Amino acid sequence: MSFSFNDIVNAEEAIQSDKGSSYIRAYPEFLKYFKDLESINIHNFFIGAHFVYGWMPTILELRGKNQEHYQNVVDKINEVKNGLKLKQEDIISIAKVINNSLVGTSKILHFVNPKNYAIWDSRVYWFWGKDTPYFHRMQDPKAFMSYLDNCEEVAKTDGFERVHQSVNKKMEYEVSAMRAIEWIAYKAYEYRDL
């Protein structure tokens, strides 16, 4: 499962942006929140996790066992903020605390470090996984890691910069390559019947 550079190019050309939507307007504010923090503490984590879940149809339930468990998650998130790419087992440990959800985890990781992490959700999976049933794969950390690798591969393709700049223009602000690719995959779902 993967998408190609041409899949991204073709989808991006059809996509229009609703620049006034809350989704588009809130995005840079979420980034700014995490960027402005020198380091993330448990307080920041709780706030960030809840505002990220404002983009999701489910209610957030944080499932840390105790303060030390939350601190371990926050330590990993600070590593992400400092540019580290997490191992699969680290992502699983974070997801267990955040509603046991890779989707919620991907959003936190993206807002903390948009250059290394792309958001993962059912719409993105639809574009990436094509016709593969998605429910059980949405919680598969191997699938998520493969998706991130696919995004990085597409971002390195000659010609991607033109696509990236087009997304920036549609958003009316600059986004990372990972965000540009994820946004195209997300929005392509709306155009699937065209």
N, C-alpha and C positions, 0 to 999 in steps of 0.2 A: 504494500500500500504506500502510495506517495502521490504527490502532484509534481508536475514538471514545470519548468520555467514557462513553457508555452501555455500551460493551464492557467498559470498566474497572469500572464500577459492578456490572454483572451478574456478572462473574468474581469480584470481591472478595467479594460476598455468599455465594458458594458455598465459598470457600476457608477451610480450617482451618489453623492453624499447629501445627507440631510444635516447641513451645518448647524442648524439651530436646535437639533435634538439634544436632550439632556445627556444622552450617551456620548455624543461628540464633545459637548461643552465640559462635561465632568472629567473626561480623560486627563487633560493636562493638570487639573487640580489634584487628582489622585497621585500623579507622578510627582508633582511638586511637594506634596506632603512627605513622601518618603525621601525625596532628594534633599530636602531641607534639614532632615535629621542627621546629625553627626553619626549617631548610632541608634539602633532601634531597641527599645526596651519593651517589657511586657505590656505596659500601658499603651505604647504606640501600636504594638501588635494587635491588641484588642480593638482599638479604634480602626486601624487599617482593615482588619479582617471583616469588621461589620460594614464599613463603607463599601468594600469590594462586593460583599453579598447584596448590596443594593442593586447590583447588576444581575442578580440571579433570582429565579422564581422560588427558591427555597429559603427557609429561615436558617440562619447560622446557629449551629450548636458547637461550641468549642468543647473539646473532649479531653483536655489535659487532666491528668490524674492529680497533680499537685503543682505548686509553684516551681519546683525544680524541673518538672516535665515541660512546663511552659518556657522556662529559661533555656532549656536545651533546644527547643524550636526557635526561639529568638536568636540564640547563638548561630544556628544554621542560616537563618534569614540575614543576619549581619554578614555572614560569609558571602552570601549572594550579593548583598549591597556592595561588598568590597571586590566583586568581580569573580568570585569562585563559582565554578559550575559544579553543582551538587551531583553526588552519586545517586543511583536509583534508590538505594536503601534510605538515603537521607530524605528524598522526596516522599517516599512511603511514610516515614516517621512524621513528617510535617502533615501529610494528608490525614493521617489517623487523628490528629488533633483538630483539623479543620473539617468537621462534618464527615470525616473519612472520605474526602472528595478530592480527586485530582483536579477537577475543574476549579474549585475554590483555591486550591494550592497554586495552580498555574497562574491565577489572577494575582495573588499576593506576590509570587515570585516575579511576575512581569512588572508590576508596579514598583517593586524594589529595584529591579534591574532589567529594564526593557531591551537592552542590547543583547542579553543572553537568553531571555525567556520570552516565549510567545504564549498567548492565552490559548487554552484548550477547552473547547466545549462541543456540544452536539452538532452545532452548525459547522464548525471548523472540521469536526470529524467527518461529517457528511461529505465535504469537499475532498478531504485527504483520503478517507477510506473508501470512497466511491460507494458501491452498493453493499459493502460488507455491513451486516447488522452491527449496530454501534453500542448497544447498551453495555454488554459485558466488556467491550474493548475500551470504553471510556474510563474505566477504572484500572486499566492495564498500564502500569508504569513503563513497560517496555515499549508499548505503542506510543506513549507520550514522549519518551526519549527519542524514538525513531522520528516522530513528527518534528521535534526540535532540530534534529540532524538534517531533516529534509528542508526545513526553513533556512538553515545556514547554507546548505548547498545551493538553493535557489538564489539566496542573497549574493553569493559569490559569482553568479553567472554573468558573463558579459551582457550588457544591455539592461541589467536589473536597475541600475541607477535611474534610467529614464522612467521606469515603472514607479520607483520609489518617489521620485520628484512629482509624478502625477498624483500619487496618493497624498503627498504633503500639500499639494495645491487644492485637492478636494477637501482636505481637512481644515485648511487655512492655518496650519501650524506644522512644525516638523515632528515626525515620528521616527522611531528606530526602524531598521530594516525588518526586524522580527515583527514589529507591530504592523508594518505595511502589509506584509505577507499574510499575517493572521487576519487583518481587517478585510483583505480581499477574499480570503477563504470564507470568512463569516458572512460578508455581504453577498457572496455568490449564491448562497442559499436562497436569498430573496429572488434571484433571477433564474432559478433552476428550471422553471417551466417555459422559459423564453426560447 
